[in-house]
């Protein structure tokens, strides 16, 4: 579920829509006040993305679904605002010729019919401004984000315990200012996510949060939280149908086969054998030092050294480097090294291959849509053949935000 620049882009889109909503409720009514009561009674508002421009008419793909024509007149006021801006105080007047396909707009005026608006005001967020904001947001989520499986929820304290990898937990602390986003029940698209609340979050959900980590790495103050309920599948491939973008897997958790559908949003990666073996050792609480042979294997396979076990101050082991630079006691960020694994296609997979998959929930009788697939994981499944281990390995990657689009 990539995320659509993943959760980065979806959360940003939510913020942008909130900004436009604030304009409707705040800055724009001041323009309405200049209209007569009769004109106000037929006022129309539409929010969406410019799909095409013909003459002085914009075709807008609205966020609610249908296309709408926006007729721009010589008297139409056109202003540009920055992403996240919630008033017209600092808006900059621009010309109609400055508008481009892909720009986000709010059009306000009189309704011609159900599919058209004669605009008195057009508020614009330029596509280039949105892209820059998205890039900044994604970098910030990577820098200040953490993800994993929810193992406990405390409604009284408004805290959430998240397992980053088995045996490595972090306490997510929320406040009245924490923003929530929730995935749709059976969608792998982040732009299908909707605003949520603390009450939506349940044990077993996957979660990604952005905020500030404590010095000891055990607590995390969340500014934003994205969560959702997904299915974790692990097992061996029964068959592959690359022409239909599906494969059948014998799910070891449910003890029955499941058909998995793949889309352009699905991510497929292969874990090199040396890396899979070291991840297996981490899941088993294995060795605290890394043999020289493993270092040589890295050079041959390109496996990221971030997954190697190393000694920790408290004893035991953790993935080296995955805790985040300069964060003593920090939790491993699985996403950081999984994103660097080699990509594969369905055509590369064979009957009998071991795979781990995060998918939409589906139902007992329906197929599921793949969000993330890892192949080459036999050592990992052998070391920790549990649903929680599979989910912990994959969730930080799935919820991190690494590709896709918002439209």
N, C-alpha and C positions, 0 to 999 in steps of 0.2 A: 504494500500500500504506500506507494511512494509519492506516503504522503502527500504529485501536486507540489513539488518542492517539499513534499511531505508535509509533516505537521507544521513546518515553518510557513509554507504558503497558505495552508488552510487557516491557521490561526491569524495570519496577516489579513486574509480575505475577510475573516470575521471582524477584525478590527476596522477594516475599511468600510464594511457595511454598517458597522456601528457608528462610524464617523458620518456616513451619509444619513443614517437615521437621525443622528443628533442635528444635522443640518435641517432635516424636515421639521423636527420639533423645535429647533432653536433659531438658527440664522435665517432660514427661508421664510418663516411666517412674517418677518418684518417686511418682505416684499409683498406678501399677501395682503398686508394691511393697507397697501396702496391701491388695492383693487376694490371695485364696488361690491356690495353684497351679492348682486346677481352673478358677477364674474366668479366670486369665491365659491359659489354653489356648484360650479362645473369644473373646479380645479382638479387637475390630474397630476399624479406624481409617478415617475418610473425610474428604476435604478437598474443599471446593467452595463454591458460592454458594447462599444461600437463595432458592429459587424460589417457595415459597408457605408459608403458616402456617395450619394448620387445628387448632383446639383446642390441644393440647400436642404436636402433631406438626409437625416441619419437613420439607418436601420440599426436598432439596438436589440441585442440578445438580452432579455431581461433576466434578472436573478430568479424570478418566479416561473420562468420557462419560455413563454411565447415571445416571438419577435414583435417589436413595436416600431412604427415609423415616427420619427421626431422631426417636425417641420420647423426649421429655423428661419425667422424673419429678420429684416433689417433692424427691427427694434429689440430683438432678443438679446438679453444680457448674457454674455459668456465669460465665466471666470474660472481660473485655475487655482486649485488648492493642493497642499502637500498631503501625502498619505497620513492618515491619522488626525488631520485637522478637523475640528468639530464646529467651527463657525466661519462666517464669511468675513470676519474682521480683517484678516490678512490675505484675503483672496486677491489674485492679480487678474485684471481684465486681459483677455486674449481675443484673437480674431477667429472667425470660423475656419479660415485656412490653416490654423494651427492644429485643428482636430485631426486625429489619425485613427485608423482601424486599430482596435486593441485598447484604446483609452477607456477608462471607467468614467461613466457620467451619471449624473442625476438630472433628469429633465422635469421641469415643472411648468405647467401652463394650462391650457384648456383642452378637454378631451374632444377630439374630432369624432372618434368612435372607439370601440373596444381595443383597436389595434393602432391608434394614432394619437399623438399629442402635438398641439400647436404650442411651441415652447415660448414662454416669457423669460425663463431663466434656465441656463444649462451650466451645471457645476461639473468641472472636469478634474479628474486625477489622471495625469499623463502616464501612459504605459511605461515610459522610461523611468519615471519617478517611482512607480510601483515596483518595477524590477530591481531598482537600487535598494528600496526598502526591504524587499524580499531577500536579497543577498545579505544585507546586514542582519536581518532576522535569523536567517539560516546559520550564519557564522556565530551569532550569539547563542542560539540553541545548542550548537555543537560545543561551545565554550562553557556555557552555564547550564547544560542539560544533564539529566540523569533519567534512566528508565529501567523498568523491570516488571516483575509480577507482584501484585498486591497480595500480601499474606495476612494483613490485619487492618481493620478500620476502627478508629475510636471516634464516634460522633461527638462525644462530650468534649474531648480535647481537640477535636478537628485535626487529628493526625492520621497519617496513612503509613503503614509499614510496607516497604517494597523490598523484595528479594532481587538483588542484582545478578548474582549467581547463587546456587544453593549454598547456604551457610554464610552469606554475606548480605546483610540487610542494612537499610538506611531508613530513617524516620523522616517522612515528608510532613512538614508543618505548614498548615494553611492559615489564612487570615481572611478578614472581611473583604480585602482587596484582591484576593486570589481569583483569577479568571479561569473558567472551566469550559472545555469543549468535549463533546461526546460523539463517538462514531455511530453511524446508523447501524441497525442490527445486522444487515446483510449486504453491506457495501464496502468495497475496498478503496473507494475514492474518498480522499480527505475532504473534498469540497462538498460531500454529502453529509459531513459532520455538522452538528448543530450545537448551540450554546447549551451547557449542562449545569450541574450543581454538585456540591459535595455529596448530596443524598444519592446521586446516581452511581457513585463509586462503590463497587462490591469486591469482596475477597475473590481472588482468581482473575480479576481484570488485569489487563496490561496497561501500563501507565508510563507517560513521559512527562517530566516536569522541567520547568525552567525557573531558575532563581539563584539563591546563594547557599553554598555549602558551608557548614561549620568547619572550624579549623581542624577538628579531629576526624572529619569526614563521615560522622555518624548521623548528622542531622542535616536537613535541607529545607530552607524557607522558600516556599513556592510562590512565584509571581503568576505563572500560568500552568495549567494541567490539562493534558489531553489523555483521555482514557477510552477504553472500549473492551468489549468481551469478544474474544476470538477463540477459535478451536486450534488445538495443538495436535498434530498428527506425526507419528513416527513409525517407521516400518520399512518393508522392502517393496520394491516396485513389482507389480504383477504384470503390467503391460504398459506400453507407451504408444499413443496415437498422435504423432507430431502434426499430422494434417488437420486434426480436429482440436489441437492444443489441449489435450487431456492426457492424464495418466491415471492408472488404477494402482492403489497402494493398499497392502494389508496392514491396517492400523493395529499396532500391538496393544494400544490402550483399550479400544472397543472390541478387539478380537473379530473384526469383520472388515471386508474390503470397502474402500471408499473411492469414488471417482472425483478427481481434482481437475478443475478447469483453470486454464492460465490465460491471462490477458496481457496487454502491453504494459500494465502497471505492475505485474508480478515480477519479483526479483528472483533470479536463480544464480546461485554461487556454488563453487566446489571448494571444499576444505582440503588442502594438501595433506597427505598422510602424516608427515612429522608434526604438523600443527594439530591435527585431530588427536594424535597420541598425547600431545602435551595438554590439550584441553581435557582429555579423559583423565589425566593424572590430577589436574586441578579439581575436577568434579569428584574424584575419589579422595581428595585431600592428600595428594601424592607428594613427590619429592620436593625438597626446598632448594635444590640446586639444579642447575641445568648442565647436562653433559656436553662436552665439546662436540660430540657427534651430532647433537641436535643443532648446534650452531652451524656446522658444515651443511646440514640438511637445509637450513634456511637459505644459504647462498645458492643451493641448487634449485630449490623449489620456488623461491621468492616469498615464502611464508613470512608474514610480519612477525618480527621479534616480540611485539607487544603481547603475544599470547603465551610467552614462555613463563614457567613458574620461577619465582625467585623467593628468597627468604624475606619474611615480613618481620617487623619489629616485635610483634606479639607471638612469633612462632607460627608454624603452619606455612601455607603458601598462598600466593595470589598471582594473577597474571602481571608480569613485569610491564611497567609503563602504562598499563591500561587504566591505572587509577587516576590518571590526569597529572600533568606535570606539576611538581611542587605541592602536591596535596598529600601530606602525611596521613596514612590511614584511610585514604580515599578508596571508594569502591571501583572495581574494574568497569570500564566502559566498553562493553562487548562490541558496540556499534563501530567504534573507532577502527578495530582491525577487521571486522567482518566486511566493511565497505571496501576493503582493499583486496578481498579475495577475487580470484579469477571468475568471470562470468561464464555461464554455460547456457545451452539451449536444451529444449526437450529432446532434440535429435541426438544430443550427447549422452542422454541417459539410457540405461539398459535394464532389461528385466533382471531382478535380483539385487540391484543397487540399493543400498541403505540410504534413506532420506529422512530429513526432518522438515516439517512444513508448518507454517502458521497460515491459517485460512479464515474465511468468514465462518460463522457458526453453522449456517445451513440448517437442515432438519435431519431426522433419522432417515428419511426417504429421499432427500434431495442431494444433488451434487454440491460441492463447495467451490469457492473461488480462492485461488492461491494468492497470498500476499508475499510470502517469503518461502523459498525452498533452499535447503542446503543438502548437497550430496557429499559423498566421501566421509560420512559420519559414523561408520560402523564402530570404530573405537569408542566414540562418545556414547552411543546407545548401549554398548556393552558395559561401559563403566557406570552409567547411571540411567538405566532404562525406565525413567519415570516421566510422567507428564510435566511435572514442575521443572525438572532439569531441562527438558526440551524447550519449554516456554522461556525459561530464564536465559538460555543461550541465544534465543532468537528475538526476544521481545525488544531489547534495547535497539536492535537494528531496525526492526519493523516500525518502531514508534519514533525514530530519530529524525526522519526527514531527509531523503536523499535523492529525489528525482520526481519527475512527473510534471503535471501542469495543473492550473487552477480552473480551467474552463471545462 
